[in-house]
């Protein structure tokens, strides 16, 4: 999903001659372009347009200074200058191109050349915008830390987040627990104009109603029993920056009312206080609930929902972007190797396949924890399927799988199959023999041969 740039294909015509300006607009409108006409330069509105065609007569001979200020007011807008025929005028127009103008046209304008030049200018404006968006997304990806990936779903998150970052719009992050919502919120803050101001977070589901209100809005001395000193709330602490509200769907109805009023008025009173406190805070909220369902059930205010969901950003579950698992695993392995100052381990192809078949109910957080645990508990340099937790080597409801690498000796294959079968059946040898298609006596012989011993209800191979 890409947020469209409404300015990218709009054209503004500024001409000292009203008839010339109207004629230029008509030619371009005939080519299905969106065109507006104006008689003077207003820097405050220039950024609304992808291209401005401006008569050099309006620059009053000080084209260099005027063009510089115009480009400063609208750095991504392209400019085409129109000028009267004459050596001095053409030289000035050429010089203006060195100052940032896209091109120039000599009056009377050629109705055939004009639209060609306009389309080229708009194309450059579009490419410039795409390049800027790409740079922002790449920069944003660097800031995402653990939210790594190249899948379509996570790329859409990057795109929306990078475009909303430099605005003050309220964003609502949705998705399962462990998908990285707070990391995305921090990345948006770091890409915003507020990056040098505080990023303050609060978990609305971790605090009871009364405590949540005092944490959000602060309190004055004596406001309640135990309020020995006045304390600023999270809104005040985040002034000028970003306030991140996790699990916003857990707010009580009373707190929702107070919170909505602050969103609307940008002011509040501390608990036990009379003085109005004004704040300039950008709100990013997150939830793992379906807030629209909560609205329908009467548990969440509809007006508050629409205040929060100005820009909704959904973070996909890890099971929805399994192609990113190898990238995430590699990033975690490098991170833990750096922390331990030891060489990074690797996952065998079969182990990685097992990870990709697992549904990851805990999402990225669960994956990171599993990788960290394995880097600590596995001494070998390569992590194999037998090292993984039991639930990792299951696929849906089709039962346990055993991954055996190509080239494994046949004796070792038999040993692995017997051991894993006994583990699965908690050492129930009669049933294991039936599944393996051999007699209990033959199984007993092989157990003795391979040195299988019991440990905490599981079958474990003793090391020779």
DRENDO-1510 file (C-alpha; in Angstrom, 1 decimal, always signed):
<recs>
REC; n; res; u; v; w
REC; 1; UNK; +0.0; +0.0; +0.0 .
REC; 2; UNK; +1.3; +3.4; -1.0 .
REC; 3; UNK; -0.2; +6.7; +0.2 .
REC; 4; UNK; -0.8; +8.7; -3.0 .
REC; 5; UNK; +0.9; +12.0; -3.4 .
REC; 6; UNK; -1.9; +14.4; -4.6 .
REC; 7; UNK; +0.7; +17.0; -5.7 .
REC; 8; UNK; +2.6; +14.8; -8.1 .
REC; 9; UNK; +0.4; +15.5; -11.2 .
REC; 10; UNK; -1.0; +18.9; -10.5 .
REC; 11; UNK; +0.1; +21.9; -12.6 .
REC; 12; UNK; +0.0; +25.6; -11.7 .
REC; 13; UNK; +0.3; +28.2; -14.4 .
REC; 14; UNK; +1.5; +31.7; -13.4 .
REC; 15; UNK; +1.5; +34.2; -16.3 .
REC; 16; UNK; +1.6; +38.0; -16.4 .
REC; 17; UNK; -0.8; +37.8; -19.4 .
REC; 18; UNK; -4.2; +36.4; -18.4 .
REC; 19; UNK; -5.0; +35.3; -22.0 .
REC; 20; UNK; -1.6; +33.5; -22.3 .
REC; 21; UNK; -2.2; +31.7; -19.0 .
REC; 22; UNK; -5.7; +30.6; -19.9 .
REC; 23; UNK; -4.5; +29.3; -23.3 .
REC; 24; UNK; -1.6; +27.3; -21.7 .
REC; 25; UNK; -4.1; +25.8; -19.2 .
REC; 26; UNK; -6.5; +24.8; -22.0 .
REC; 27; UNK; -3.8; +23.0; -23.9 .
REC; 28; UNK; -2.8; +21.0; -20.9 .
REC; 29; UNK; -6.3; +20.2; -19.8 .
REC; 30; UNK; -6.9; +18.8; -23.3 .
REC; 31; UNK; -4.1; +16.3; -22.3 .
REC; 32; UNK; -6.1; +15.2; -19.2 .
REC; 33; UNK; -3.9; +17.2; -16.8 .
REC; 34; UNK; -5.1; +18.9; -13.6 .
REC; 35; UNK; -4.3; +22.6; -14.1 .
REC; 36; UNK; -4.9; +25.7; -12.1 .
REC; 37; UNK; -4.2; +29.4; -13.0 .
REC; 38; UNK; -2.9; +32.1; -10.7 .
REC; 39; UNK; -1.7; +35.7; -11.2 .
REC; 40; UNK; +0.9; +35.9; -8.4 .
REC; 41; UNK; +3.4; +33.8; -6.4 .
REC; 42; UNK; +2.3; +32.6; -3.0 .
REC; 43; UNK; +5.1; +30.4; -1.6 .
REC; 44; UNK; +2.8; +28.9; +1.0 .
REC; 45; UNK; +0.8; +27.0; -1.6 .
REC; 46; UNK; +3.6; +26.0; -4.1 .
REC; 47; UNK; +4.2; +22.5; -2.5 .
REC; 48; UNK; +0.6; +21.5; -3.6 .
REC; 49; UNK; +1.8; +21.2; -7.2 .
REC; 50; UNK; +4.1; +18.8; -9.0 .
REC; 51; UNK; +4.9; +21.4; -11.7 .
REC; 52; UNK; +4.7; +25.2; -11.8 .
REC; 53; UNK; +5.0; +27.0; -15.2 .
REC; 54; UNK; +6.0; +30.6; -14.3 .
REC; 55; UNK; +6.4; +33.7; -16.5 .
REC; 56; UNK; +9.8; +35.2; -15.8 .
REC; 57; UNK; +8.2; +38.7; -16.0 .
REC; 58; UNK; +6.6; +37.9; -12.6 .
REC; 59; UNK; +10.1; +37.5; -11.1 .
REC; 60; UNK; +10.8; +41.2; -11.8 .
REC; 61; UNK; +14.3; +40.7; -13.0 .
REC; 62; UNK; +15.5; +39.1; -9.8 .
REC; 63; UNK; +14.9; +35.6; -11.0 .
REC; 64; UNK; +17.9; +34.1; -9.2 .
REC; 65; UNK; +16.7; +35.2; -5.7 .
REC; 66; UNK; +13.1; +34.4; -6.4 .
REC; 67; UNK; +13.7; +31.0; -7.9 .
REC; 68; UNK; +15.9; +30.1; -4.9 .
REC; 69; UNK; +13.2; +31.1; -2.5 .
REC; 70; UNK; +10.6; +29.1; -4.6 .
REC; 71; UNK; +12.7; +26.0; -4.6 .
REC; 72; UNK; +13.2; +26.4; -0.8 .
REC; 73; UNK; +9.5; +26.6; -0.3 .
REC; 74; UNK; +8.7; +23.6; -2.6 .
REC; 75; UNK; +11.9; +21.6; -3.0 .
REC; 76; UNK; +10.3; +18.7; -4.9 .
REC; 77; UNK; +8.2; +20.9; -7.2 .
REC; 78; UNK; +9.5; +21.3; -10.8 .
REC; 79; UNK; +9.6; +24.7; -12.5 .
REC; 80; UNK; +9.4; +25.5; -16.2 .
REC; 81; UNK; +10.1; +29.2; -17.0 .
REC; 82; UNK; +8.4; +31.0; -19.9 .
REC; 83; UNK; +10.1; +34.1; -21.4 .
REC; 84; UNK; +9.9; +36.5; -24.3 .
REC; 85; UNK; +12.2; +36.0; -27.3 .
REC; 86; UNK; +15.4; +37.9; -27.0 .
REC; 87; UNK; +19.0; +37.2; -26.3 .
REC; 88; UNK; +19.0; +38.5; -22.7 .
REC; 89; UNK; +15.8; +36.7; -21.7 .
REC; 90; UNK; +16.9; +33.4; -23.1 .
REC; 91; UNK; +20.3; +33.7; -21.4 .
REC; 92; UNK; +18.5; +34.4; -18.1 .
REC; 93; UNK; +16.3; +31.4; -18.6 .
REC; 94; UNK; +19.3; +29.1; -19.3 .
REC; 95; UNK; +21.0; +30.5; -16.2 .
REC; 96; UNK; +17.9; +29.8; -14.2 .
REC; 97; UNK; +18.1; +26.1; -15.2 .
REC; 98; UNK; +21.4; +26.0; -13.5 .
REC; 99; UNK; +19.7; +27.3; -10.4 .
REC; 100; UNK; +17.2; +24.4; -10.4 .
REC; 101; UNK; +14.6; +25.1; -13.0 .
REC; 102; UNK; +13.6; +22.1; -15.1 .
REC; 103; UNK; +13.6; +23.9; -18.5 .
REC; 104; UNK; +12.3; +27.0; -20.3 .
REC; 105; UNK; +10.0; +27.8; -23.1 .
REC; 106; UNK; +10.0; +30.9; -25.4 .
REC; 107; UNK; +6.7; +32.8; -26.0 .
REC; 108; UNK; +4.6; +32.3; -27.9 .
REC; 109; UNK; +4.5; +28.8; -26.6 .
REC; 110; UNK; +4.5; +25.8; -29.0 .
REC; 111; UNK; +1.3; +23.8; -28.3 .
REC; 112; UNK; +3.1; +20.6; -29.4 .
REC; 113; UNK; +6.3; +21.0; -27.4 .
REC; 114; UNK; +4.6; +22.3; -24.2 .
REC; 115; UNK; +2.8; +19.0; -23.2 .
REC; 116; UNK; +5.9; +16.9; -24.0 .
REC; 117; UNK; +8.0; +19.1; -21.7 .
REC; 118; UNK; +5.3; +19.1; -19.0 .
REC; 119; UNK; +5.1; +15.3; -19.0 .
REC; 120; UNK; +8.8; +15.0; -18.7 .
REC; 121; UNK; +8.9; +17.4; -15.7 .
REC; 122; UNK; +6.0; +15.6; -14.0 .
REC; 123; UNK; +7.8; +12.3; -14.6 .
REC; 124; UNK; +10.9; +13.6; -12.9 .
REC; 125; UNK; +8.8; +14.9; -10.0 .
REC; 126; UNK; +7.2; +11.5; -9.6 .
REC; 127; UNK; +10.6; +9.7; -9.7 .
REC; 128; UNK; +12.0; +12.2; -7.3 .
REC; 129; UNK; +9.2; +11.4; -4.9 .
REC; 130; UNK; +9.6; +7.7; -5.3 .
REC; 131; UNK; +13.4; +7.9; -4.7 .
REC; 132; UNK; +12.7; +10.0; -1.5 .
REC; 133; UNK; +10.2; +7.4; -0.4 .
REC; 134; UNK; +12.6; +4.6; -1.0 .
REC; 135; UNK; +15.4; +6.4; +0.9 .
REC; 136; UNK; +13.0; +6.9; +3.8 .
REC; 137; UNK; +11.9; +3.2; +3.7 .
REC; 138; UNK; +15.6; +2.0; +3.7 .
REC; 139; UNK; +16.4; +4.4; +6.5 .
REC; 140; UNK; +13.3; +3.2; +8.3 .
REC; 141; UNK; +14.3; -0.4; +7.9 .
REC; 142; UNK; +17.6; +0.3; +9.5 .
REC; 143; UNK; +15.7; +1.8; +12.5 .
REC; 144; UNK; +13.3; -1.2; +12.8 .
REC; 145; UNK; +15.9; -3.3; +14.5 .
REC; 146; UNK; +14.2; -6.7; +14.9 .
REC; 147; UNK; +11.4; -6.0; +12.4 .
REC; 148; UNK; +13.3; -7.3; +9.4 .
REC; 149; UNK; +12.0; -8.8; +6.1 .
REC; 150; UNK; +11.5; -8.4; +2.4 .
REC; 151; UNK; +8.0; -9.9; +2.2 .
REC; 152; UNK; +5.2; -8.0; +0.5 .
REC; 153; UNK; +3.3; -7.6; +3.8 .
REC; 154; UNK; +6.2; -6.2; +5.8 .
REC; 155; UNK; +7.2; -3.9; +2.9 .
REC; 156; UNK; +3.8; -2.4; +3.0 .
REC; 157; UNK; +4.3; -1.6; +6.7 .
REC; 158; UNK; +7.6; +0.1; +5.8 .
REC; 159; UNK; +5.9; +2.2; +3.1 .
REC; 160; UNK; +3.0; +3.4; +5.2 .
REC; 161; UNK; +5.2; +4.1; +8.2 .
REC; 162; UNK; +7.8; +6.0; +6.2 .
REC; 163; UNK; +5.2; +8.2; +4.7 .
REC; 164; UNK; +3.3; +8.9; +7.9 .
REC; 165; UNK; +6.5; +9.4; +9.9 .
REC; 166; UNK; +7.1; +13.1; +9.0 .
REC; 167; UNK; +3.5; +14.1; +9.7 .
REC; 168; UNK; +1.7; +14.6; +13.0 .
REC; 169; UNK; -1.1; +12.2; +12.1 .
REC; 170; UNK; -2.2; +9.8; +14.8 .
REC; 171; UNK; -1.3; +6.2; +13.9 .
REC; 172; UNK; -3.0; +3.0; +15.2 .
REC; 173; UNK; -0.8; -0.1; +15.0 .
REC; 174; UNK; -2.7; -3.4; +15.0 .
REC; 175; UNK; -1.5; -7.0; +15.1 .
REC; 176; UNK; -0.9; -10.0; +17.3 .
REC; 177; UNK; +1.3; -9.8; +20.4 .
REC; 178; UNK; +5.0; -10.1; +19.5 .
REC; 179; UNK; +4.8; -8.7; +16.0 .
REC; 180; UNK; +6.9; -5.6; +16.8 .
REC; 181; UNK; +4.4; -2.8; +17.3 .
REC; 182; UNK; +6.5; -0.8; +19.7 .
REC; 183; UNK; +9.5; -1.2; +17.5 .
REC; 184; UNK; +7.5; +0.3; +14.6 .
REC; 185; UNK; +6.3; +3.1; +16.8 .
REC; 186; UNK; +9.9; +4.0; +17.8 .
REC; 187; UNK; +11.0; +3.9; +14.2 .
REC; 188; UNK; +8.2; +6.3; +13.2 .
REC; 189; UNK; +9.3; +8.6; +16.0 .
REC; 190; UNK; +12.9; +8.5; +14.9 .
REC; 191; UNK; +11.9; +9.4; +11.3 .
REC; 192; UNK; +9.7; +12.3; +12.5 .
REC; 193; UNK; +10.5; +16.0; +13.2 .
REC; 194; UNK; +10.0; +15.1; +16.8 .
REC; 195; UNK; +13.0; +12.7; +16.9 .
REC; 196; UNK; +15.0; +15.0; +19.3 .
REC; 197; UNK; +12.1; +15.1; +21.7 .
REC; 198; UNK; +11.0; +12.3; +24.1 .
REC; 199; UNK; +9.4; +9.0; +23.1 .
REC; 200; UNK; +7.3; +7.9; +26.1 .
REC; 201; UNK; +5.4; +4.7; +26.3 .
REC; 202; UNK; +2.7; +3.2; +28.6 .
REC; 203; UNK; +1.0; -0.1; +28.7 .
REC; 204; UNK; -2.7; +0.6; +29.2 .
REC; 205; UNK; -3.4; -3.1; +30.0 .
REC; 206; UNK; -0.9; -3.3; +32.8 .
REC; 207; UNK; -2.4; -0.7; +35.1 .
REC; 208; UNK; -5.8; -0.5; +36.9 .
REC; 209; UNK; -8.1; +2.4; +36.0 .
REC; 210; UNK; -7.2; +4.8; +38.7 .
REC; 211; UNK; -3.5; +4.2; +38.4 .
REC; 212; UNK; -3.6; +4.5; +34.6 .
REC; 213; UNK; -5.3; +8.0; +34.8 .
REC; 214; UNK; -2.6; +9.2; +37.3 .
REC; 215; UNK; +0.1; +7.9; +35.0 .
REC; 216; UNK; -1.3; +9.5; +31.9 .
REC; 217; UNK; -2.3; +12.9; +33.4 .
REC; 218; UNK; -0.1; +13.2; +36.5 .
REC; 219; UNK; -1.3; +14.4; +39.9 .
REC; 220; UNK; -0.9; +17.2; +42.4 .
REC; 221; UNK; +0.3; +16.8; +46.0 .
REC; 222; UNK; -2.5; +15.5; +48.2 .
REC; 223; UNK; -4.6; +14.4; +45.2 .
REC; 224; UNK; -5.1; +11.0; +46.9 .
REC; 225; UNK; -3.6; +9.0; +49.8 .
REC; 226; UNK; +0.1; +8.5; +49.2 .
REC; 227; UNK; +0.4; +11.5; +46.8 .
REC; 228; UNK; +3.2; +13.1; +48.9 .
REC; 229; UNK; +4.6; +15.0; +45.9 .
REC; 230; UNK; +3.2; +16.3; +42.7 .
REC; 231; UNK; +4.1; +14.2; +39.6 .
REC; 232; UNK; +3.9; +14.9; +35.9 .
REC; 233; UNK; +2.0; +12.4; +33.8 .
REC; 234; UNK; +3.1; +10.7; +30.6 .
REC; 235; UNK; +1.4; +13.4; +28.5 .
REC; 236; UNK; +3.6; +16.1; +30.1 .
REC; 237; UNK; +6.7; +13.9; +29.8 .
REC; 238; UNK; +6.1; +13.4; +26.1 .
REC; 239; UNK; +5.5; +17.1; +25.4 .
REC; 240; UNK; +6.9; +17.9; +21.9 .
REC; 241; UNK; +7.5; +14.3; +21.3 .
REC; 242; UNK; +5.6; +11.0; +20.9 .
REC; 243; UNK; +3.3; +9.2; +23.3 .
REC; 244; UNK; +2.9; +5.5; +22.6 .
REC; 245; UNK; -0.1; +3.8; +24.2 .
REC; 246; UNK; +0.2; +0.0; +24.0 .
REC; 247; UNK; -2.9; -2.2; +24.5 .
REC; 248; UNK; -5.1; +0.9; +24.1 .
REC; 249; UNK; -8.1; -1.4; +23.8 .
REC; 250; UNK; -7.8; -2.2; +27.5 .
REC; 251; UNK; -8.8; +1.3; +28.6 .
REC; 252; UNK; -11.8; +1.6; +30.8 .
REC; 253; UNK; -14.8; +3.6; +29.5 .
REC; 254; UNK; -14.1; +6.4; +32.0 .
REC; 255; UNK; -10.4; +6.7; +30.9 .
REC; 256; UNK; -11.5; +6.6; +27.3 .
REC; 257; UNK; -13.6; +9.7; +27.9 .
REC; 258; UNK; -10.8; +11.6; +29.6 .
REC; 259; UNK; -8.3; +10.5; +26.9 .
REC; 260; UNK; -10.6; +11.5; +24.0 .
REC; 261; UNK; -11.0; +15.0; +25.6 .
REC; 262; UNK; -7.2; +15.4; +25.6 .
REC; 263; UNK; -6.9; +14.3; +22.0 .
REC; 264; UNK; -9.5; +16.9; +21.0 .
REC; 265; UNK; -8.5; +19.8; +23.2 .
REC; 266; UNK; -4.7; +19.1; +23.7 .
REC; 267; UNK; -5.1; +20.2; +27.3 .
REC; 268; UNK; -5.9; +18.6; +30.6 .
REC; 269; UNK; -5.7; +19.0; +34.4 .
REC; 270; UNK; -3.6; +16.8; +36.7 .
REC; 271; UNK; -5.5; +14.7; +39.2 .
REC; 272; UNK; -6.3; +17.0; +42.1 .
REC; 273; UNK; -5.3; +20.2; +40.2 .
REC; 274; UNK; -7.1; +23.2; +38.7 .
REC; 275; UNK; -4.5; +24.5; +36.3 .
REC; 276; UNK; -4.9; +23.6; +32.6 .
REC; 277; UNK; -1.8; +21.9; +31.1 .
REC; 278; UNK; -1.4; +22.3; +27.3 .
REC; 279; UNK; +0.7; +19.7; +25.5 .
REC; 280; UNK; +1.9; +19.1; +21.9 .
REC; 281; UNK; +2.1; +15.4; +21.6 .
REC; 282; UNK; +2.0; +13.0; +18.7 .
REC; 283; UNK; -0.1; +9.9; +19.6 .
REC; 284; UNK; +0.7; +6.4; +18.4 .
REC; 285; UNK; -1.6; +3.7; +19.8 .
REC; 286; UNK; -1.3; -0.1; +19.5 .
REC; 287; UNK; -3.7; -3.0; +20.1 .
REC; 288; UNK; -3.9; -6.8; +19.5 .
REC; 289; UNK; -7.7; -6.5; +19.6 .
REC; 290; UNK; -10.1; -5.9; +16.7 .
REC; 291; UNK; -11.2; -2.4; +17.9 .
REC; 292; UNK; -14.1; -2.3; +15.5 .
REC; 293; UNK; -15.6; -5.4; +17.1 .
REC; 294; UNK; -15.0; -3.8; +20.5 .
REC; 295; UNK; -16.9; -0.7; +19.2 .
REC; 296; UNK; -19.8; -2.9; +18.1 .
REC; 297; UNK; -19.8; -4.7; +21.5 .
REC; 298; UNK; -20.0; -1.3; +23.2 .
REC; 299; UNK; -16.6; -1.7; +25.0 .
REC; 300; UNK; -14.7; +0.9; +23.0 .
REC; 301; UNK; -15.9; +4.4; +22.0 .
REC; 302; UNK; -16.5; +4.9; +18.3 .
REC; 303; UNK; -15.4; +8.5; +18.3 .
REC; 304; UNK; -12.2; +7.6; +20.1 .
REC; 305; UNK; -11.5; +4.8; +17.6 .
REC; 306; UNK; -11.8; +7.2; +14.6 .
REC; 307; UNK; -9.5; +9.7; +16.4 .
REC; 308; UNK; -6.9; +7.0; +16.8 .
REC; 309; UNK; -7.2; +5.3; +13.5 .
REC; 310; UNK; -6.3; +8.3; +11.3 .
REC; 311; UNK; -3.5; +6.1; +9.8 .
REC; 312; UNK; -4.0; +2.4; +10.5 .
REC; 313; UNK; -1.0; +0.2; +10.2 .
REC; 314; UNK; -1.4; -3.6; +10.5 .
REC; 315; UNK; +1.6; -5.7; +11.4 .
REC; 316; UNK; +1.3; -9.2; +9.9 .
REC; 317; UNK; +1.8; -12.3; +12.1 .
REC; 318; UNK; +5.0; -14.2; +11.5 .
REC; 319; UNK; +3.0; -17.1; +10.1 .
REC; 320; UNK; +1.8; -14.8; +7.3 .
REC; 321; UNK; +5.3; -13.9; +6.2 .
REC; 322; UNK; +7.3; -17.1; +6.7 .
REC; 323; UNK; +9.6; -16.2; +3.9 .
REC; 324; UNK; +11.1; -13.6; +6.3 .
REC; 325; UNK; +12.0; -16.3; +8.9 .
REC; 326; UNK; +15.6; -17.0; +7.5 .
REC; 327; UNK; +16.4; -13.3; +7.5 .
REC; 328; UNK; +15.1; -12.9; +11.0 .
REC; 329; UNK; +17.0; -16.0; +12.2 .
REC; 330; UNK; +20.2; -14.8; +10.6 .
REC; 331; UNK; +19.8; -11.4; +12.2 .
REC; 332; UNK; +19.3; -12.9; +15.7 .
REC; 333; UNK; +22.3; -15.3; +15.2 .
REC; 334; UNK; +24.5; -12.3; +14.4 .
REC; 335; UNK; +23.1; -10.3; +17.3 .
REC; 336; UNK; +23.8; -13.1; +19.9 .
REC; 337; UNK; +27.2; -13.8; +18.4 .
REC; 338; UNK; +28.1; -10.2; +18.9 .
REC; 339; UNK; +26.8; -10.2; +22.4 .
REC; 340; UNK; +28.7; -13.4; +23.4 .
REC; 341; UNK; +31.8; -12.4; +21.3 .
REC; 342; UNK; +31.7; -15.9; +19.8 .
REC; 343; UNK; +31.4; -17.1; +16.1 .
REC; 344; UNK; +27.8; -17.1; +14.9 .
REC; 345; UNK; +26.1; -20.5; +14.8 .
REC; 346; UNK; +24.0; -21.6; +11.8 .
REC; 347; UNK; +20.8; -23.6; +11.2 .
REC; 348; UNK; +20.9; -26.6; +8.9 .
REC; 349; UNK; +18.6; -26.6; +6.0 .
REC; 350; UNK; +16.3; -29.1; +7.7 .
REC; 351; UNK; +16.2; -27.1; +10.9 .
REC; 352; UNK; +15.3; -24.0; +9.0 .
REC; 353; UNK; +12.6; -25.9; +7.2 .
REC; 354; UNK; +11.2; -27.0; +10.5 .
REC; 355; UNK; +11.1; -23.4; +11.7 .
REC; 356; UNK; +9.3; -22.4; +8.5 .
REC; 357; UNK; +6.7; -25.0; +9.1 .
REC; 358; UNK; +5.9; -23.9; +12.6 .
REC; 359; UNK; +3.1; -21.3; +13.1 .
REC; 360; UNK; +4.8; -19.1; +15.7 .
REC; 361; UNK; +1.9; -18.1; +17.9 .
REC; 362; UNK; +4.3; -15.8; +19.8 .
REC; 363; UNK; +5.5; -14.3; +16.5 .
REC; 364; UNK; +8.9; -12.5; +16.3 .
REC; 365; UNK; +9.3; -12.5; +20.1 .
REC; 366; UNK; +8.9; -16.2; +20.3 .
REC; 367; UNK; +11.3; -16.8; +17.4 .
REC; 368; UNK; +14.0; -14.6; +19.0 .
REC; 369; UNK; +13.7; -16.4; +22.3 .
REC; 370; UNK; +14.0; -19.8; +20.6 .
REC; 371; UNK; +17.1; -18.7; +18.6 .
REC; 372; UNK; +18.7; -17.3; +21.8 .
REC; 373; UNK; +18.0; -20.4; +23.8 .
REC; 374; UNK; +19.5; -22.6; +21.1 .
REC; 375; UNK; +22.6; -20.5; +20.7 .
REC; 376; UNK; +23.2; -21.1; +24.5 .
REC; 377; UNK; +22.3; -24.7; +24.8 .
REC; 378; UNK; +23.7; -26.2; +21.6 .
REC; 379; UNK; +27.4; -26.5; +21.7 .
REC; 380; UNK; +27.8; -27.5; +18.0 .
REC; 381; UNK; +28.3; -24.9; +15.4 .
REC; 382; UNK; +25.3; -26.1; +13.4 .
REC; 383; UNK; +21.8; -26.3; +14.9 .
REC; 384; UNK; +19.9; -29.3; +13.6 .
REC; 385; UNK; +16.3; -30.5; +13.9 .
REC; 386; UNK; +17.0; -32.7; +16.9 .
REC; 387; UNK; +18.1; -29.6; +18.8 .
REC; 388; UNK; +14.7; -27.9; +18.3 .
REC; 389; UNK; +11.9; -27.9; +20.8 .
REC; 390; UNK; +9.4; -30.7; +20.1 .
REC; 391; UNK; +6.6; -28.5; +18.9 .
REC; 392; UNK; +9.0; -27.1; +16.2 .
REC; 393; UNK; +9.2; -30.4; +14.4 .
REC; 394; UNK; +5.5; -30.8; +13.9 .
REC; 395; UNK; +3.6; -29.6; +10.9 .
REC; 396; UNK; -0.1; -28.8; +11.4 .
REC; 397; UNK; -1.9; -31.9; +12.5 .
REC; 398; UNK; +0.1; -34.4; +10.4 .
REC; 399; UNK; +2.2; -35.6; +13.3 .
REC; 400; UNK; +5.9; -35.5; +14.2 .
REC; 401; UNK; +8.5; -35.3; +11.4 .
REC; 402; UNK; +12.1; -36.4; +11.5 .
REC; 403; UNK; +14.5; -34.5; +9.4 .
REC; 404; UNK; +17.6; -36.4; +8.3 .
REC; 405; UNK; +20.3; -34.8; +6.2 .
REC; 406; UNK; +21.3; -36.4; +2.9 .
REC; 407; UNK; +24.4; -38.4; +3.4 .
REC; 408; UNK; +23.6; -39.6; +6.9 .
REC; 409; UNK; +24.9; -43.2; +7.4 .
REC; 410; UNK; +22.1; -45.8; +7.4 .
REC; 411; UNK; +23.0; -47.0; +10.9 .
REC; 412; UNK; +22.7; -43.4; +12.2 .
REC; 413; UNK; +19.3; -43.0; +10.4 .
REC; 414; UNK; +18.0; -46.1; +12.2 .
REC; 415; UNK; +19.3; -44.8; +15.5 .
REC; 416; UNK; +17.6; -41.4; +15.1 .
REC; 417; UNK; +14.3; -43.0; +14.1 .
REC; 418; UNK; +14.2; -45.3; +17.1 .
REC; 419; UNK; +15.2; -42.6; +19.5 .
REC; 420; UNK; +12.6; -40.1; +18.3 .
REC; 421; UNK; +9.9; -42.7; +18.1 .
REC; 422; UNK; +10.6; -43.7; +21.8 .
REC; 423; UNK; +10.6; -40.0; +22.8 .
REC; 424; UNK; +7.3; -39.4; +21.1 .
REC; 425; UNK; +5.7; -42.4; +22.9 .
REC; 426; UNK; +7.4; -41.7; +26.2 .
REC; 427; UNK; +9.3; -45.0; +26.0 .
REC; 428; UNK; +6.2; -47.2; +25.3 .
REC; 429; UNK; +8.2; -49.9; +23.6 .
REC; 430; UNK; +5.4; -52.2; +22.6 .
REC; 431; UNK; +3.7; -49.4; +20.7 .
REC; 432; UNK; +7.0; -48.2; +19.3 .
REC; 433; UNK; +7.8; -51.7; +17.9 .
REC; 434; UNK; +4.4; -51.7; +16.2 .
REC; 435; UNK; +4.9; -48.3; +14.6 .
REC; 436; UNK; +8.4; -49.3; +13.5 .
REC; 437; UNK; +7.2; -52.6; +12.0 .
REC; 438; UNK; +9.6; -54.8; +14.0 .
REC; 439; UNK; +9.1; -57.2; +16.9 .
REC; 440; UNK; +9.5; -56.0; +20.6 .
REC; 441; UNK; +12.5; -58.4; +20.8 .
REC; 442; UNK; +14.2; -56.8; +17.8 .
REC; 443; UNK; +13.5; -53.3; +19.2 .
REC; 444; UNK; +15.0; -54.4; +22.6 .
REC; 445; UNK; +18.1; -55.6; +20.8 .
REC; 446; UNK; +18.5; -52.3; +18.8 .
REC; 447; UNK; +17.9; -50.2; +22.0 .
REC; 448; UNK; +20.8; -52.1; +23.6 .
REC; 449; UNK; +22.9; -51.8; +20.5 .
REC; 450; UNK; +22.5; -48.0; +20.3 .
REC; 451; UNK; +22.6; -47.4; +24.0 .
REC; 452; UNK; +19.2; -45.8; +24.5 .
REC; 453; UNK; +18.5; -45.0; +28.1 .
REC; 454; UNK; +15.6; -43.4; +30.0 .
REC; 455; UNK; +15.8; -39.9; +31.3 .
REC; 456; UNK; +12.8; -38.1; +32.9 .
REC; 457; UNK; +10.3; -40.2; +31.0 .
REC; 458; UNK; +12.1; -39.8; +27.6 .
REC; 459; UNK; +14.3; -42.0; +25.6 .
REC; 460; UNK; +17.8; -40.7; +25.3 .
REC; 461; UNK; +20.8; -42.1; +23.5 .
REC; 462; UNK; +23.8; -42.6; +25.8 .
REC; 463; UNK; +27.0; -41.4; +24.2 .
REC; 464; UNK; +29.7; -44.0; +23.4 .
</recs>
